[in-house]
Amino acid sequence: MNARVPSRFSVEGLRRPLPAVACLLVMAAVTSCAPDATGASSTAQDFHEAVRSSDWSAACALLQPDTRQQVAEQNGGTCESGLESLQLPPAGTLLKTEAYGREALVEFDGDVVFVASSGSAWRVTAAGCNPRGDSPYSCEVGGT
């Protein structure tokens, strides 16, 4: 007694939209994982503003914790005294921001700053960076 009950819904009808629905779900998940990329450029600008005005506490607060610790250890003191001893270049005009998931490169005409998302905020991971051709950037803060 294998009588088939007619139905308005069929498995065949569901198979066609599944790839599209799956794609939309993945896109929604990926875009909600990282904070807005404009926040990356704002964080880099805020960092340079704090450095320009010698507000070393504010500048250190914008650093990722590992970077903050590295700046302190390089100087043998605090993050604040470490930043103060560096001669970071003035940022100048913001040229572009390139976000790559949870990391971003913020390029000014006088500096390149790298940031990464930390929770719902962006934090500076490297600053005072200069390109070196095919080699990694050379950075005063948080890099080699």
N, C-alpha and C positions, 0 to 999 in steps of 0.2 A: 504494500500500500504506500507507494511513493508518489502520491499525488502532489503536484507542485502548486503552491498557492500563489496566484498572481500578486505582484507587488508593484507599487509605483517606483520603488527604489531598487536598483540592481547594483551588484558589485561592479559590473562593467562600467556603469555610469560614474562610479566613484573613482575608478582608476585614473581617468584622464586628468582631473584637477589635482591629484595628490602631489605630483612634482612641483606644480606652481605653488601650492599651499606650503609645502616643505621649504621651498626657496624663500618665500615671504617670511616664514618663521625664523629661518637662519639669518636673514637680513635684519629682522627686528632684534634678534638676540645680539648680533654683532654691533649694531649701531647703539644699542643701549649699554654696552659694556664700557665704552670709553667716554669720558666727558667731552663736551663740545670743544673742537679744535681752536675756537676763538679764545678759549680760556688759556690755551698754551701760549699764545702771543701776549695775552694780558699778564700772565705770570712772568714772562721774560721781560716785559716792559716794566712791571712793578719792581722786579729785581734790579734792573738798571737804574730806575728812579731812586731806589733805596741806596744803591752804591753812590750815585751822583750826589745825593744829599748827605752822605756819610752816616746813614741810619743803618749801622751794621747789624743791630738786632733784627730789624725788619728784613734785611737781606738774608741773614742766616735762617730766619723763619721760613723763607721761600725755598730753601734748599731741601732736597731729599735727605732724610736722616743719615744715610751712608755718606753722602757728599759733605754734609755738615761736619761729621766726625773726621773725615779725611782732611778737610780744611784746618780743623783744630790740631790734628796730629802733625800736619806739615809744619806748622808754626811752633808746636810745642806749647800751645796755650789754648785759647778759646777760638771758636769759629769767628767771633767778632774781630779779635785781634789778627787772626789769619787773613780775613778779607781786607782789613785795613792795610795790611802790609803789602798786598798785591797791587799792581798797577793795572787794573782792568781798563780796557779801552772804553771810551764813551760809545753808547749803542748807535746813536744816529737814527736815521729813518728806518722804520720797519719796511723790509723789502718783500718778505714772503714767510709763510708758515706752511710746513709740510708735515701732516700728521700721518703716522703709520700705526694705526691701532691705538695702543696705549702709550706711544712715544711720539715725540714731535721735534722737528728742527725749526728753530725760529731764526731767520736771517735778517740782520740789520746791515746797514752799509758800513758799520764799524765793528761788528761782532757777530758771532754765531753762538746761539744758546741752545742747549738740548734740554728738553723737559720730558717728564714721564708722569702719567697719572698715578696718583696715590689716593686711593679711595675715590672720592668725587672731585678731587682737586688736582691741579697740575703742580709739580714741584720741579725746580731746576736740578738737573743732574750734572751739567757741565756748562761753563761760561768762559768767555775770553778765548774762544776757539778760533783756530785758523786752519783752513784746508791745507793738506800737504800732498796734493796730487792723488795717487792711488792709495796712499797710506791713510790711516785714521787721522782725524783732526788732532791738532796739538792744542791742549786747553790749559788755561791757568787754574781753573777751578774744576775739580772732579774729573780730570782726564790726564792723558799723557801726551 
